[in-house]
C-alpha cells in the first residue's frame, strides 16, 4: 500500500475547527467518563482501574479470536452472520434510527455485502464506506458502543458465542471499510502524527494511571482489544469536549479530573515490512490501526482519526495548566503503531500463524522501544 505521512499536531491557534459544526452531546466519542468508559485494558493496572480488566476478559478475548477466524474462514456464511448482527444491533430487527441519514447508512450496511478489495479490484468497483459512516453518527456510535460494552464489560452478563461473533462481524465490516478506504485513497494510508483523546476520571483512576507510569517500561502497556478508539488530530476538539463533560459532572456533584491522552502514531520501518512480506508473501500488512476518517465523518470539523485496536506504550505523564479548565490537567503521552496483521489473508497461514504473529510482535516492540529512547533523549 502507498505511504503517506501526516503530521497533524495542532495547537489552538492552528485548529480550524468550526465550533458551530460540533455537537457537544457527541463528547463521549472523544472523552471517556464514568458513564461511558473506553475499552482500556492493561495487565499492569490489575484491579486498580475499572477500564477493561477482570477475570472474565481473557476468556472472552479467546472467544473473540475464535470468532475472527471462524468468520474469515466461513465468509460464505455472510448472510447468516448478517442476520444475527441485525437482531443484535436493531430493536426487533427493524432499523429504528431516528436520523434519516443514519437509517440509510444502516440499511446499506445491513443489506449489502462487503469484502476485502485489492489494488486491482478497487478501481473497478463502486465501493462505499457506510460501516464507518454509521459508526461516526451519534445514534450509530451509541448503538455500536452498547453492543461492545455488553460483550466486554459486564462480567455477570451471559454472553453467547453468537453474540460475540456478531460484534466481531460488525467490527470486521468496519475493518473492511477502513482497508478499502485506504486502498481507494492512498493518501489516507500510513497515517503518522499526534492525536488526542480526553478522559474525565476520578482521583482513584488518575492514581492508577500514575502508578502505571512508574512501572518498568516493559509493563507500561495499555490495549484496546478489538476496540474502536476515536481521537482527534486537533487538541482543541478534545479540550472542548472535556470542558463540556466537566460542566456536566459539576451539575451531578461528581468530582472528576481532566486527563488528555496524547498519542504518537508511528509506522514500521520499510525494511521490517519488506522482511515480513518476504517471509510471508501471501499475507497483507495493513495500516488500519490509525486512519484519518474526517472526510467520511458526519462531523468533519472534529478531525477524527479512528484508532483500531491500538496497543499503546506509556511514555510519560505530567501536569499542565490549561485556561479552558478551572483545575490542572494531567497529560499522558503514549506511542502506538499504525500497522497490524488484521487482514483476511492472515487467516490462511495455518501452522505459520504463530511464527508470523511472533515476528510482527517483535517488530512492533523494537519500533516502539526505539521511539521511546528517542523521546526520552529529547526530553532531557
Helices and strands as residue ranges (DSSP letters): G 19-21, G 24-29, E 31-32, G 43-45, H 57-73, G 75-77, H 78-89, H 100-111, G 121-124, H 130-136, H 138-152, H 161-184, G 186-188, E 193-201, H 203-213, G 217-219, E 221-223, E 228-232, H 235-251, E 257-266, H 270-279, E 290-292, G 300-302, E 304-308, E 311-320, E 329-337, G 344-348, G 350-352, H 353-379
